[in-house]
């Protein structure tokens, strides 16, 4: 049983909140331990006030909290019943092994399905301000490559800016959910300290320019084609590494 501190009209809200939390966790434990299995009705408010030695208000708030968590369901005239536990849904893209080239290929295939359409929409929907931002991001990638510094962040920013230029927030939300993982550069270097080959970055930048130019020209199909070619080329490069027996990146 919990403390005999019985809530009263003069009781401080913080004290009642503490009692609500105690009762809620005790009820949760009872449900999870099987004392009240799925489909069973919880004791009445009167019974629980006696068991936990708290007021009906505390019981109601504790039950409301469990209801919000999907553990119980009040049924009019019948009481409060325990619900079937719901499976915890894991956030997407949490089991990606970034050291495996096969994972990079999986991401590239998924990106192709999304970003090809994003490029086409950006070509028809972008604003002048978004055009300016796309150009700036493309130059940032080139500046990083010229300086010999990592280009992943700038590359991701370019793709994210194109997604935003669709003016459909779901595209940018999708890319943001994956994050910079969608720009897998490490598989192309032998060690963390070794920079990506300049020749590779030149190819990437040429592909970026083709995508950007198509978007700026408002050519929807050319933008789709350029983005598809860019992402397919990346898949081809990673599959070549697989064929060469390099199944893990540095």
C-alpha positions as CSV (number, residue, x, y, z in Angstrom):
1,X,0.0,0.0,0.0
2,X,1.0,3.6,-0.5
3,X,1.4,6.2,2.1
4,X,-1.7,6.9,4.3
5,X,-1.5,10.6,3.2
6,X,-5.1,11.0,2.2
7,X,-5.7,13.9,-0.2
8,X,-7.9,16.6,1.2
9,X,-9.3,19.8,-0.3
10,X,-6.4,21.8,1.2
11,X,-3.8,19.4,-0.2
12,X,-1.2,20.9,-2.4
13,X,-1.4,20.0,-6.2
14,X,2.2,18.7,-6.1
15,X,1.3,16.2,-3.4
16,X,-1.7,14.9,-5.3
17,X,0.4,14.7,-8.5
18,X,2.9,12.5,-6.6
19,X,0.1,10.2,-5.4
20,X,-1.3,10.0,-9.0
21,X,2.1,8.9,-10.2
22,X,2.5,6.3,-7.5
23,X,-1.0,4.8,-8.1
24,X,-0.4,4.9,-11.9
25,X,2.9,3.0,-11.7
26,X,1.4,0.4,-9.2
27,X,-1.5,-0.2,-11.5
28,X,0.8,-0.4,-14.5
29,X,2.9,-3.0,-12.7
30,X,-0.2,-5.0,-11.8
31,X,-1.3,-5.0,-15.4
32,X,2.1,-5.9,-16.8
33,X,2.6,-8.7,-14.2
34,X,-0.6,-10.3,-15.3
35,X,-2.7,-9.6,-12.2
36,X,-5.1,-7.9,-14.5
37,X,-4.8,-9.7,-17.9
38,X,-6.1,-8.4,-21.2
39,X,-9.9,-8.1,-21.2
40,X,-10.3,-8.1,-17.4
41,X,-12.0,-5.3,-15.6
42,X,-10.1,-3.2,-13.1
43,X,-11.5,-3.0,-9.5
44,X,-14.0,-0.2,-9.0
45,X,-13.0,3.2,-8.0
46,X,-14.3,2.5,-4.5
47,X,-12.2,-0.7,-4.3
48,X,-9.1,1.1,-5.5
49,X,-9.5,4.0,-3.1
50,X,-9.4,1.5,-0.3
51,X,-6.5,-0.5,-1.8
52,X,-4.3,2.5,-2.4
53,X,-5.8,4.7,0.4
54,X,-6.2,7.7,-1.8
55,X,-9.1,9.8,-3.0
56,X,-11.3,9.0,-6.0
57,X,-9.8,12.0,-7.8
58,X,-6.3,10.5,-7.6
59,X,-7.7,7.1,-8.9
60,X,-9.4,8.8,-11.8
61,X,-6.3,10.8,-12.8
62,X,-4.1,7.7,-12.6
63,X,-6.6,5.7,-14.7
64,X,-6.8,8.6,-17.2
65,X,-3.0,8.5,-17.5
66,X,-3.1,4.7,-18.2
67,X,-5.8,5.3,-20.8
68,X,-3.7,7.9,-22.5
69,X,-0.9,5.2,-22.7
70,X,-3.3,2.8,-24.3
71,X,-3.3,0.3,-21.4
72,X,-6.9,0.6,-20.3
73,X,-10.3,1.6,-21.8
74,X,-13.3,2.8,-19.8
75,X,-16.6,1.4,-21.0
76,X,-19.7,3.2,-20.0
77,X,-21.7,1.4,-17.4
78,X,-19.3,-1.5,-17.3
79,X,-16.0,-0.2,-15.8
80,X,-12.4,0.1,-16.9
81,X,-10.9,-2.8,-18.9
82,X,-7.3,-3.8,-19.7
83,X,-6.5,-3.6,-23.4
84,X,-4.3,-5.8,-25.5
85,X,-0.7,-4.5,-25.3
86,X,0.3,-2.7,-28.5
87,X,3.6,-3.6,-30.1
88,X,6.2,-0.9,-29.7
89,X,6.9,0.6,-33.1
90,X,10.6,1.2,-33.7
91,X,11.6,4.4,-35.4
92,X,12.5,3.7,-39.0
93,X,16.1,3.6,-40.3
94,X,17.5,2.5,-36.9
95,X,18.9,-0.8,-37.9
96,X,21.0,0.4,-40.8
97,X,24.6,-0.8,-40.7
98,X,26.4,2.1,-42.1
99,X,29.6,0.1,-42.4
100,X,28.0,-2.3,-44.9
101,X,27.9,-1.3,-48.6
102,X,24.7,-3.4,-49.0
103,X,23.0,-1.0,-46.6
104,X,24.1,2.0,-48.7
105,X,22.6,0.4,-51.8
106,X,19.3,-0.2,-49.9
107,X,19.2,3.5,-49.0
108,X,20.0,4.6,-52.5
109,X,17.2,2.5,-53.9
110,X,14.8,4.1,-51.5
111,X,16.1,7.5,-52.2
112,X,15.6,7.0,-55.9
113,X,11.9,6.3,-55.4
114,X,11.5,9.6,-53.5
115,X,14.1,12.0,-54.9
116,X,13.4,11.5,-58.5
117,X,9.9,12.8,-58.0
118,X,11.2,15.5,-55.7
119,X,13.4,16.8,-58.4
120,X,10.6,16.9,-60.9
121,X,8.3,18.8,-58.5
122,X,11.1,21.2,-57.6
123,X,11.5,22.1,-61.2
124,X,7.8,23.2,-61.4
125,X,7.2,24.6,-57.9
126,X,10.5,26.2,-56.7
127,X,10.5,29.9,-55.8
128,X,13.2,32.4,-56.8
129,X,14.5,32.3,-53.2
130,X,14.6,28.5,-53.3
131,X,16.5,28.7,-56.6
132,X,19.1,30.9,-54.9
133,X,19.4,28.5,-52.0
134,X,19.9,25.5,-54.4
135,X,22.6,27.3,-56.2
136,X,24.3,28.3,-53.0
137,X,24.2,24.7,-51.7
138,X,25.7,23.4,-55.0
139,X,28.6,25.9,-54.7
140,X,29.1,24.8,-51.1
141,X,29.6,21.2,-52.2
142,X,32.2,22.4,-54.8
143,X,34.0,24.6,-52.2
144,X,34.3,21.7,-49.8
145,X,35.6,19.4,-52.5
146,X,38.1,22.1,-53.7
147,X,39.3,22.6,-50.1
148,X,39.7,18.9,-49.6
149,X,37.3,18.9,-46.7
150,X,34.4,16.4,-46.2
151,X,31.5,17.1,-48.5
152,X,28.8,15.0,-46.8
153,X,27.1,17.8,-44.9
154,X,27.1,20.1,-48.0
155,X,25.9,17.3,-50.2
156,X,23.0,16.5,-47.8
157,X,22.1,20.2,-47.6
158,X,21.8,20.3,-51.4
159,X,19.5,17.3,-51.6
160,X,17.4,18.6,-48.7
161,X,17.1,22.0,-50.3
162,X,15.8,20.4,-53.5
163,X,13.3,18.5,-51.4
164,X,12.1,21.7,-49.8
165,X,11.7,23.3,-53.2
166,X,8.9,20.8,-53.9
167,X,6.9,22.9,-51.4
168,X,5.6,19.6,-50.0
169,X,7.1,19.3,-46.5
170,X,6.8,15.5,-46.6
171,X,9.8,15.2,-48.9
172,X,12.1,17.2,-46.7
173,X,10.8,15.4,-43.6
174,X,11.7,12.1,-45.2
175,X,15.2,13.1,-46.0
176,X,15.7,14.7,-42.6
177,X,14.6,11.4,-41.0
178,X,17.5,9.6,-42.7
179,X,19.9,12.5,-42.2
180,X,23.4,12.5,-43.6
181,X,23.3,8.7,-43.8
182,X,21.9,9.2,-47.2
183,X,25.3,10.6,-48.4
184,X,27.5,7.5,-47.7
185,X,31.1,8.5,-48.5
186,X,33.1,6.3,-46.2
187,X,32.7,3.2,-48.3
188,X,34.9,5.0,-50.9
189,X,37.9,5.5,-48.7
190,X,40.3,3.1,-47.2
191,X,40.5,4.8,-43.8
192,X,38.6,7.6,-42.0
193,X,41.6,9.9,-42.6
194,X,41.8,9.2,-46.3
195,X,39.9,11.7,-48.4
196,X,37.5,10.6,-51.1
197,X,39.1,10.6,-54.6
198,X,38.9,14.0,-56.3
199,X,37.9,12.3,-59.5
200,X,34.8,10.8,-57.8
201,X,33.9,14.2,-56.4
202,X,34.2,15.7,-59.9
203,X,31.7,13.2,-61.2
204,X,29.3,13.8,-58.4
205,X,29.5,17.6,-58.9
206,X,28.9,17.2,-62.6
207,X,25.8,15.2,-61.8
208,X,24.7,17.8,-59.3
209,X,25.0,20.5,-61.9
210,X,22.9,18.6,-64.3
211,X,20.1,18.2,-61.7
212,X,20.3,21.9,-60.7
213,X,20.3,23.2,-64.2
214,X,17.2,21.2,-65.1
215,X,15.4,22.5,-62.0
216,X,16.4,26.1,-62.8
217,X,15.2,25.6,-66.3
218,X,11.9,24.4,-65.1
219,X,12.3,21.1,-67.0
220,X,10.4,18.6,-65.0
221,X,11.4,15.5,-67.0
222,X,15.0,16.5,-67.3
223,X,15.2,17.0,-63.6
224,X,13.8,13.6,-62.9
225,X,16.1,12.0,-65.4
226,X,19.2,13.8,-64.0
227,X,18.3,12.8,-60.4
228,X,17.6,9.2,-61.4
229,X,20.9,9.0,-63.3
230,X,22.8,10.5,-60.3
231,X,21.3,8.0,-57.8
232,X,21.6,5.0,-60.2
233,X,25.2,5.9,-60.9
234,X,25.9,5.8,-57.1
235,X,24.2,2.4,-56.9
236,X,26.5,1.2,-59.7
237,X,29.6,2.4,-58.0
238,X,28.7,0.6,-54.7
239,X,27.7,-2.6,-56.5
240,X,31.2,-2.5,-58.2
241,X,32.7,-2.4,-54.7
242,X,30.6,-5.4,-53.7
243,X,31.7,-7.3,-56.8
244,X,35.3,-6.5,-55.9
245,X,34.8,-8.2,-52.5
246,X,34.7,-5.0,-50.5
247,X,31.6,-5.8,-48.4
248,X,32.5,-3.4,-45.6
249,X,33.6,0.2,-45.7
250,X,36.5,1.5,-43.6
